[in-house]
Amino acid sequence: MGKIPPYTVGDRCDISSSVCLMLPLLWGFSMGCGGRSLHTDSRRPPSKAVSLHLRDSRGTPVFLEKMRGRSVLLLVFATYDPNSQLALNALTQFADTHPKQLIVAIAVQPMPERILPAFEHALNPTFLLAYDPSESILAGTSGLGEVKVVPYYVLLDAEGRIADRRYGAMSPEALDHLVSE
């Protein structure tokens, strides 16, 4: 079976389609995460801190600036993307073994504020699920730069600057290596 390419930001999925709803399940059973990311973005990190104003699944404002002083692992994902779902499963396992690591998973898709509450209820994560109400991540105007593919990991250092970026689903072991470097 061939690999399903990562969701490209801007793609749409007809969530009423039974094929679309079954795809993540089939993908999860048929393929493994493999423990490696698809791509590492080795471009030099920007010197200024990333500033994002997000909202959690209840609509409460979340400011990355308030998380300064500790590293933060961000995951940019889409709820209906199979690779994003693999990434969220691995992130859940990682979060369970790294309770002190700040983690924010950011949904980038049409109307995330409508799907995130149910998604959070089903996933019951130990990390924060959020969305970008200004859609600056989708527009490529956020401090994260242009995000072409999800899942997309960004590790922010304690000052809020980008320390590393990775594309593609990663295993819990690969996430451990990412935050340990």
N, C-alpha and C positions, 0 to 999 in steps of 0.2 A: 504494500500500500504506500503510495507517495505521501510526502509530508504536505500538510495544509499550510499555505503561506500565512504569515501573521496578518492580522487585520490591518488594513491601511486606513489611517485616519481619514474620515470622510466617506468610507464605505457604509452602506446601509444594509440592514438585515430585516426582513419581514418577519417580525416575531410571532405572527399568526401562523406561519408556516411550520408544520410538524417536522419537516426536515431540519429547519433552523434550530428548533428546540431539541432535537435528538442529536444534532451534530456534536455538541460538546460532550455528551455522554459517550457516543461512539468513539470520538477522538480520545477521550480519557482512557477507555478500555483498550484501544488498539495501539496507542503510542505511549511511550514513556517520555519523561522530561529530559532524560539523558544527562543531566547535571551540568550542561554547558549552555552558555548563552549563545544566541545566533550571531551576535555582533557586539564588539566593544567599540565605543566611540572614544578614540584616544586623543581627540582634539583637546587642546589646552583649555582647562577650566577658566571661566571668566573670573576676574579679580573681585567683582562685587557680589554681595550676598543676594541670593534669590529671594524675592518678595512675592508671595502668592496669597491672595485672599480667597479662601475656599469656604464652602459650607458643608457641614456634615449631613447625614441622612435626615436629620430633623430640621434642617435649615439654619442651624446655629452657626454663626461665623467662626471660622478657624483661620488663624494667622500664623504662618510659618515663623514670623519674627519672634513670636512668643516661645518658640521651641529652641531658641539659640542657647548655646552652652553645652549641647549634646548633639551628636550626629543624628541625622534623620534619613531614613530610607524611604524614598518615594517610589510608588509603583503607579504608572499611568496605564490604565486598562480600559476595556470595554466589556460590559457584563455579558454580552452575547458572543464574544469572540472565544473560540476554543483554546487558543494559546493563552489568552488572558485568564481563562478559568484554570488552566494548568498552573499558571503563575500564582494565582490566588491560593490554590491548594497548597503549593510549596511554601508560599509566604505564611500561610496559617500554621504549617508545621514548624517553620523557622521561628515564628513569633512565640509559639508555645515553649520553645527551648531558649529563647532570648527575650525574657519579659522586660528587661530594662532598655531594649533598643526601641527608640521612637520610630514608628512605622505609620505612613499615611498612604493609602491606596486611593487614587484619584480617577474617577470614572469620566471618560471623555467620549460622549456619544449624544445623540439627540435626547433631550429631556431626561437627563440623569436624575433630576430631583423627583421624578415620578417612579422610577424603578428602584432607586437605592434603598428606600425603607424596606421593601419586600426582600430585596437581595440581602440586605444586612440581617434580616430576620432568619432567612434560610441559611446563610453562611455562619452567623454568630461569631464574627471575628473578634480576636483580642486586640486588634489594631483599629485605627480610625479609617472609616470609609468616608470619602468626601467627593465633591464635584466642584468645578470651576464655574460659578454663575456668570462671570464675564466672558467666558469662552476664550480667554487669552491663550490658553494652552493649545486649543484647536487652531486658533488663528496664527500661532507661532510667534506671538508677541510677548509671551511671558518670559520670565527669567530662565526658563528651561530651554528656550530657543525653539526651533522647529522640531516638532515630534511627528515623524512620518509614519511610524509603525508602532503598534502596541503588541505585546506588553513592552514597556519601556521603564527601566529602573534608573533612578538617579539617587546617588548617595551624596548628601550634603554634610559638610564638616560642621564642627561646633560653631563656626562663625556664619554658617548658612551658605557657604560657597560650594559649588559643585566639585566634589572630589572624584567622582567616577560616574560613568553612564554605561548602561548595557541594554541591548535589545534582545527580545526573545525570552521564553520561559526558562527559569533557572531552578535547579534543585535546591532543597534546604542546605545541602552541603556547599553548593556554589554561592549561595547567599551568605553563608557563614564566612566563606573565604573573602567575599566582597567587602563585608563590614570589618573584617580583621586586618585587611591590608593597610 
